[in-house]
């Protein structure tokens, strides 16, 4: 909005030229998101407490988490508001990159909101039925894939293509049906991955900061012809505006982390985790960097992998040896993997801090793919 309002006035006052720079607007979006979180966070938390919107703790989870029962949840509303408003304020509103990413965040956030509402307001422990939640995610994935095929946002490459990390100018082409399926898998997988990771105070929010920062850099580089030409990566005209969306998400996560750090005053719930995951998946798709998402979000991928491994092995052993044997001989003491380390005796804060360190390494490794090709 500021871009459209102030850049036309640059002929009268040269200072308004700064709004033409994506780097300046991205910095402004980050600061705005953090400050907005500080402003609306306490009000949202107070309102959630008055409504009695308290977290439901699984009986089969770590015993140390039972003390968190009743902590306000649905705090993801803070993240969504503090991502969307700065994005609309600082980004170009004629950018389809930005509009698609914003719609993805709102769509997935709405699914998470319904799930949280059913859990904590209507008292349904399981919340939204799993298949209904999956239907909502798949519907968006199909809609997104179809939209990108019919109205491509990346004008300089085929709509049904993606790139590979560490590969120079290599495109992976897919049939339209396969591409829509691929997009659906990425969006659904990323949203569920963040949802599974959100199990410790500050974990998902902190990891979001590092991943969003990495994607902001990728969007900026891919959107500039000179940088993409020098680094031998595909140039995506207009993709730089996604850096502002990612910067807003990073700032929103930072601001939310102020309240979500151990001991947490509020949880993001599915409202926040599904919105964040949907945003990351969509950004990766728009940047034609879906496989890069596995590196940037390495911790998210590991968390999801641990659940898949645990569930698969448990079911196989149960069918072969019986339930009791399967329970006593699991791969991990508890899944997702952050609970495994808690069961090994690591304090919650130590698990979170060490996962942060791994997330930084993952982000750096992902950024290294810009040069190592």
ABEGO torsion letter per residue (X at the ends): XAAAAAAAAAAABAAAAAAABAAAAAAAAAAAAAAAAAAAAAAAAAAAAAAGBBBBBBAABBAAAAAABGBBBGAAAAAAAAAAAAAAAABBAABAAAAAAAAAAAAAAAAAAAAAAAAAAAGBAAEBBAAAAAAAAAAAAAAAAAAAAABBABAABBAABBBBBGBBGBBBBBBAAAAAAAAAAAAAAAAAAAAAABABBGAAAAAAAAAAAAAAAAAAAAABAAAAAAAGBBBBBGAAAAAAAAAAAAAAAAAAAAAABOBBABBAEAAAAAAAAAAAAAAAAAAGAAAAAAAAAAAAAAAAAAAAAAAAAAAAAAAAAEAAAAAABBABABOBAAAAAAAAGBBAAAAAAAAAAAAAAAAAAAAAAAABX
